[in-house]
């Protein structure tokens, strides 16, 4: 079984970590050959390309596959992908992310690949953006939909959203959650040395956020909610883990509000160190307005920390309200403040929610389960008597 995965870039992020873990994990299975094609990785969000240092032959970087819309480079990327796929003749192409998802599926059909999958890591359209962008992205997904044999979704919410937009059939969607190596998170401790290094006192209450510092991730909402919270909870510290293009603006907002001593910006943290930072948190706050199912949520639960999250996309599939944490309506600062105050004042409640969260993710999110589920899906599609073969109008005539 020969599988080619395609993604736009390999920044430090959930979709990228999921994809790399899938490719490298599948390579260890007998009879499976996997390869990843990615565009170049640039910017302050870091890179995980180094995870292929031991398997450099498994990664191909395609300079023309860039994230922004660029008609000339996009056409070049499509042609390059089509040529590569004709040469390698994979049994399956599996695409990820918006740009690579569209161009990769089109190239796969152009090259005559029989089975084409696409993982919906997060929505391409929705209330988080304006009408023009929504129309463009929805149209692109509707064009790519008929070229897709099967969709993998990291949360059932993604299947519902795409079906509501008229994309795909019910039997074309399979949920495979974004598994990860649980052990570092299960073993994470509240390390006093790390707290001291970051300037966190033993009696501080730490509300952490792990995400790229990017629009729609909810950092602005957390900053806006902070003044009222710190007046009531003077020992509250916000631990902001990650980097991105919004960092300077966020630091300026915090300084303007005279809250710099309450906010700690760690900058870029390697994925291997995230568990340690979650270990010193008392609660994880996740306020993204656009996320399939953020890996930070089950990771925090694996550490035994409760979560407070916007009730957006797939968050409610692991943040079970009142059981593993609390959901709040998107943008509702009062509800966010009330839940954080409740958790800050009740250590026993934090332990209860965190313990129940750990039990939930221990069964559902092991990395090997994700690999096995993907492999089983590939086998089912391969062995199907009539895999859904669709051709692109751009495919060469026989």
QUIHU-V140157 format. One line per field, one symbol per residue. phi: phi as a letter, one per 40 degrees, with the letter a starting at -180 (. if undefined). psi: psi as a letter, one per 20 degrees, with the letter a starting at -180 (. if undefined). burial: + if it has 24 or more other C-alpha atoms within 12 Angstrom, else -. A space follows every 50 residues. Layout:
BEGIN
phi=???
psi=???
burial=???
END
This chain:
BEGIN
phi=.bbbcbacabccaccccdccccccccccccgbbbabbbccbbhccgbbdc ccdcbcccbbcbdccbcccadccccccdccccccccccfccbbbbagccc cccccccccdcgccbbbbcccaccbiccbcdccdccccccccccdccbca bbbcacdccccccccgbgbdccbbcbcccaccddccccbcccccdcccgc cdcccbbbbbaccacgcgccccccccdcccccbcccbbbbbhaicccdcc cccccccfbdccbbccgcbddcbcdcccccccabbbbccaacaccdcccc cccgbcbbbccbfcdccbccdgbbibcbddgccccccccccccccbdccc cccccccccccdccbcdccccccccccdcccccccbdcbbbccccccc
psi=ppppqpqgrlrorghghggghgghghhiqpjppqqppqrqorrijrqjhi ijhilhiipppohinqgqpngghghggggggggghhghlqhppoqqrfgh gghghghghhikphpoqppnhrqiqaiirrgghggghggghhhhgijphq ppqiqhhgggghhhjkprqhjjpppoqnrrohghhhiqrnohgggghikp qhjqpooqpoqqnrqjijhhhgghigghghhhmijppoooorraiigggg hgggghjljhiipoohappqhiihhghhhjqhqppokqinpfophhghgg hhikprqpqqmpcjhiihnopigibpqqqpinhggggghhgghhinhhgg ggghghgghghhhhjqghggghggghgggghhiqhmqooqqqiiqqq.
burial=+++++++++++++++++++++++++++----++++++++++---+++++- ++-----+++++-++++------+--++++++-+++--++++++++++++ ++++++++++++++++++++++++++-+--------++-++--+++++++ +++++++++++++-+-++---+++++++++++--++-+++----+--+-+ ---++++++++++++++++++++++++-++--+--+++++++++-++--+ +--+----+++++++++++++--+++++++++++++++++++++++++++ +++++++++++++++++++++++++++++++-+-+++-++++++----++ +-++++++++++-++++++++-+++-++--++-----+++++------
END
